[in-house]
Each structure stands twice: as C-alpha cells, then as structure tokens.
Amino acid sequence: MTLNFLNIIHVLLAVALIGFILVQRGPGATAGSAFGSGASGTVFGAKGSGSFLTKTTAILATLFFALSMLMAVQANRDARQMMRSGSDLGVVGSLQDDSEVPAITPAKPAENSADMPAVDAQAMEAAKENAAALKTQAQEGAAAVQKKTSANQADNVADKAKADELSQEPAKTDAGDNNH
C-alpha cells in the first residue's frame, strides 16, 4: 500500500463523513427535510433514516481515524528507511557539494563623483523650506486645537454649573409653594 493510494482513500472518507454528518437531521427537524419530503421514512425502512445515518457515520469515522493512524505509521517507517539509507528527504539533496554555491561579493563603492547622480542644490533648498513651512503649520494647528480644547472644557464646566443651578431652583420654589 502506497501513501498516495491511502491519501486518496483518506480524502474520499473525509468527504463521505462530512456528507453523512450534514445530511443527518438536527433537533426538531423531520427526516424528510433532508430529502425534500416527508416520505423519507420509506427509503430507509420503518425506523427512518436516523439509525442508518448514525451507524454509517460511526463506521466512516472509525475508518477515517484508523486510516489516519495507519498513514502516520507508514510515513514514519518510510522516513526511517530514507534516513538509514542516507538519502536526502528534500530538495537539498540535489546539491552535490558546496562548490556549486556562488560566493557573495560586496559591491564596489563609487570611485569618482561622475558615477554619483547630481543633486540640484536649488531643489534641495526648496525642499528644506517646504519642510520648515509644513512644520510651522503643524505647530500652529496643534496650538489652535489645544486652545479650542481648553475653551470647550471651560464651556463644559460653565454649562454644568448652570445645569446644577437650574436643577436646584425648582426644588427651592417647590419648597416655598408647600409653605403657602
């Protein structure tokens, strides 16, 4: 038995197991709902599909687990035989020796300035000015946001104080009305 054949059988068992599990009825469902009508009890006998599907699912699950264990043992045996024979298990075995690997050579630095790309001094100065202007704008924006946040916090405190005053005023008037 080769592992390829066992893999094919394993996949077929897995698909069949999934299919039988999905066909089984859930709680509260009738057996006919899986087949589109209420007459499915006659397909599987008087007891319906429950016992047939349950038994088949149990058999498929047992076969699936047994085949999984068999494949694991077979793969372990094959790997041990390959290790004993000295053969390599992967692509690395295709390299005969280290002489086939090319040596890594570092890049040479530029010998003169003609090899280097020219830098436009005017463009460099304009870029520095733009960066400085953006930095100033960002700082001003941050200061404005901080100022606005402080003003909003002060407004919130004032609004809360007003709400507290208003909530206490009706209580005072109600107490005065009770005395009259």
C-alpha positions, 0 to 999 in steps of 0.5 A: 500500500502506497501513501498516495493510494491511502491519501486518496482513500483518506480524502474520499472518507473525509468527504463521505463523513462530512456528507453523512454528518450534514445530511443527518437531521438536527433537533426538531427537524423531520427526516424528510427535510433532508430529502425534500419530503416527508416520505423519507421514512420509506427509503430507509425502512420503518425506523427512518433514516436516523439509525442508518445515518448514525451507524454509517457515520460511526463506521466512516469515522472509525475508518477515517481515524484508523486510516489516519493512524495507519498513514502516520505509521507508514510515513514514519517507517518510510522516513526511517528507511530514507534516513538509514539509507542516507538519502536526502528527504528534500530538495537539498539533496540535489546539491552535490557539494558546496562548490556549486554555491556562488560566493557573495561579493560586496559591491564596489563603492563609487570611485569618482563623483561622475558615477554619483547622480547630481543633486540640484542644490536649488531643489534641495533648498526648496525642499528644506523650506517646504519642510520648515513651512509644513512644520510651522503649520503643524505647530500652529494647528496643534496650538489652535486645537489645544486652545479650542480644547481648553475653551470647550472644557471651560464651556463644559464646566460653565454649562454644568454649573448652570445645569446644577443651578437650574436643577436646584431652583425648582426644588427651592420654589417647590419648597416655598409653594408647600409653605403657602 
